[in-house]
Amino acid sequence: MTNTITLPITGMTCANCVATVERNLKRVNGVTNAVVNLSSERATVEFDPTLVFLPDIIGRVERAGYGVATGEADLIIKRLADDNDARRLEKALLHIEGVLEAHVALATEKARVRYVPTIVSQAEIRKAVAQAGFEALELGGDADDAEAKARAAEISHQKRMLIIGLLFTVPLFVFSMARDFGLFGMWAHADWVHWVMLAFATPVQFYVGAQYYAGAYKALRNGAANMEVLIALGTTAAYVYSLPIVFGWLDGHVYLETSAVIITLVRLGKLLEARAKGGASEAIKKLMGLQAKTAQVVRDGVEIAVPVEAVRVGDVVLVRPGEKIPVDGVVIEGHSSVDESMLTGESLPVTKGPGDPVIGATLNKLGMLKFEATKVGKETALAQIIRLVEEAQGSKAPIQQLADQISAVFVPIVIGIAVLTFLGWYFLGPPLPVNADTNAFTRALINMVAVLVIACPCAMGLATPTAVMVGTGKGAELGVLLKNGEALERAGHITTVVLDKTGTITKGQPAVTDIITNDESADSALQNPKSKIQNEELLRLAASVEKGSEHPLGEAIWAEATTRGLHLSEPEGFQAEAGLGVSAEVDGRAVAVGNLRMMEARGYPLNGLQPEVKRLQAEAKTAMLVAVDGAVRGVIAVADTLKDGSVEAIAGLHRMGLRVVMITGDNRKTAEAIARQVGLDAVLAEVLPEGKAAEIKKLQAETVNGKPAVVAMVGDGVNDAPALAQADVGIAIGTGTDVAIAAAPITLMSGDLRGVVRAVALSRKTLRTIKQNLFWAFFYNVILIPAAALGFLNPMLAAGAMSFSSVFVVTNSLRLKKADV
C-alpha cells in the first residue's frame, strides 16, 4: 500500500534546492517517489506507511536545511472528565494523518495541535475530537490558513531584510560613488573613512546576507551547489579582499559597497519574486474563497445554521435566493435557476427542480431550494477541483526535464568559469596603464565576482512551474481542469481531435420519433398516436426490456412509454450485449431490442422492414429493431439533437488547424448525417466500445506534416474510458461519469464542446509562455556569463540583472492570467 502526501516546503530559492529536497526525500527508506515544485513550494511524496512515518519524512527535509510549514490549532475541549480522557484524546489526535504533535491539558480544558495544513484541516481535527466523544468549541473567525501564514511570514521577512539592507547600503553606495567621482575632498580617502564604510557593510554582509551563508552551507553539506553558494562566494570575495586595505596592510580600492549592493539587490529580487509567486497561486485562493461558510440545515424539524464543515450526508439543506449552495446534493423541493459559472465557465444560469443535482459553491438566483446533501467535505465537486488544481500545479511538465538537468550541473560549471576568469585576467590579461588606480589581482577578482553574481539558476528553475501554475489556475476559472503539467504540454501539440457522438457532439438525450410495425405503412406513431394497437404493444414490450438498461437510447424508449401511460411489465433474464442491444423475457415472450447487427447475428428475419431502417438512418435517426419470439416485428426510431455550441466548437478547432473526427457505435448513415450538420473531417462509424481504443491507435500511427499524429479523444461515457486512456490527450466532458473523468487528464466541467477549444488554446498559450521563459533563462545566462568573464559587466550591474531575470520569468507567466482564450 502506498500513501501520497503533499508537504509545503519553506526555504527553497532555486532549482538546485528542488533537486536537493527531492534527492533527500528519495533516500528515505520507504519513499517510492518524490516530486518537488519550486513555484508552488510543495513536495508530493509517495511512501509505504509500514516502512516510514510522516515525522521521518519531515525530519529528512529539515536535516537537508529546509522547513515544512505547519499550523497550530488551539481548541477548547468540553466533556473531559479526568486525565485518562485527556490522554485518550491525545492518542486519538496523534492517530490523524498530518498531526505532528498534540497536547491536551485537563486543567485548562484546551488542546494544542501542530499539524501539516496540506494533509489535514482544522475542521477534520474538530471532527476527530467529536468522534472521540468530546466537543471542540470554535474560538470564532475563520480557521487560519497555516500555509498562507508561512508564505506571508516569508515575504514579511524578505521585506524586513530588504529595508535593513537599504538603510545601510544606500548611504554606503552614494558615498562611494561620490568619492570615486571626486565630489568630496581628500578627507574622503582618509584611513578612518574605510572603517566607517566597513561598519556600514558588515551588517549587510553577515545579517542581511546570513540566509545566503546558511543556504550555501546546507547545500554544500548535501553535496550540491545552488544560487546561494554563488552569492556567498562572490560577496565574500569582495568583502574579504577589502579587509587588508581597511586594516592598512595594503594600499588600494575597497569594494565593500559592491558586496553590500549585491546582497541588497538579490534581496529585492527575492521579495519581488515571492510576491509574484503569490500571484501565480491566486487561482487556488479564489477557488477556496467560493466555499460557503455556513449552511441552513433542517434537523429534528428545526432550521438551524451550522458551519459548512458540520453538514452531514443526508442532511436537508435550505438555500434562499442570493445565497450560495453550501455542499453538493439533489433537489427535493422547489424550483430555481443556479449560476454555475464560477465552476463550469458557463455564463447562463441552469434551471433546477426536484431530482436535479446542485453543486456546492454555486449561487442560487431565484427561488428557494430544499435539497438533500449527497457529498460533503473533501468529497464535494469544489474540494475535488481544488485538489486537482493543486496536484496539477505541483506536477512537472516533460519540457522541464532539460532545465532540471542543466540546473544540476549549472553552479559547479559557473564556479569553474569564475576560477578560469580570475586566472585568465590575472596571468593573461592586457597590461594595465602605469597610472591605473587598480592592479591585476583586483581586476581579476572583480571580473570573477561578476561571473559568480550574474549566473542565475533561479530563472531556469521557475520557467516551467510558474507557467504551469498560472495556466492550470486559469483553466480552472474557465471550467477546464488539467490534471498535470504533462497534459497541459501535450494538449498544445494536438493535431487530431476525436469526438464521441452521443453526449459530446449531441445532447445524449435522444427521443423517440417513429414507431413502425411490419403490419402497417410508414406512418409516424407520434403524428398519429391512436394508430394500430400493435404500435403501443411494440413500444410497451420494448420499454419493459429497457427498464433494466442505462443506455440513452433505451432510456428514450422507456421515457416515451411512460409519457403515454403504458403499463410496463417486469423483465426477466435481462441481458445487455455491448454495441448490439438488450434482451429479456416479458410476459412470457422473448423480446430483443437492438441494431441490425444484433438481429443478423441471431438470424432473425426482418419481415420487410429493411427499407424503413434505411430511410430512418438517412434522416440521422437511430433505428432500434424489436424482435418478439424470434422474429423482427417493428422498428422504433430514436433521434439525438446537437448540443448548443457543437457547430461553433468544431469550426473553432478547424480554425486552429486541427483535424476533427467523430467516433460512434451508430450506423454509418446516421453518423454521416450528423457529420454533415457539424462539418466534420472524417467519421468512424459502427465502432464497438472495445474497438474505440484500437481506432485511436490507428489514428496515432498516421503522420501529420511529417510528424506522428498527436490525438485527443473527447468523450463522456463509461464506454469511452479505454479510448480516453489510449489517446495522447484524453478530454472528459464533465457532465459524464466519474470513470471517464478518472481516465482523462483533462476534464471539462461543463458539457459544452467549446471547452475543448478553450483547453487547446490555453495549452498552446501556456506552452508558448514556457518556451519564452526557457529561452530567456538560457539566453540570459549564455550571453551574460561570457560578457562578465570578458570584463564587460560591473558586479553591481550583474547582481541587478540576476535579481530581475527570475522576476521577469514569473511576471511573463502571470500574463497568462489575462490571456484571452
PyMOL commands that set and color helices and strands:
alter all, ss='L'
color gray80, all
select helices_A, chain A and resi 15-27+54-63+83-94+122-131+146-180+186-189+191-208+210-221+227-246+256-280+282-289+308-310+341-344+377-379+381-394+400-428+440-454+457-477+485-491+501-505+533-546+552-563+596-602+610-618+646-655+668-678+689-701+718-726+738-743+754-789+795-818
alter helices_A, ss='H'
color red, helices_A
select strands_A, chain A and resi 3-10+31-37+42-47+67-68+71-78+99-105+110-115+135-137+294-299+302-307+316-319+328-333+336-339+350-352+357-358+363-364+369-375+480-482+496-500+511-517+572-577+581-586+589-594+622-628+631-639+659-663+682-684+703-704+707-708+711-715+729-733+746-748
alter strands_A, ss='S'
color yellow, strands_A
deselect
rebuild
show_as cartoon
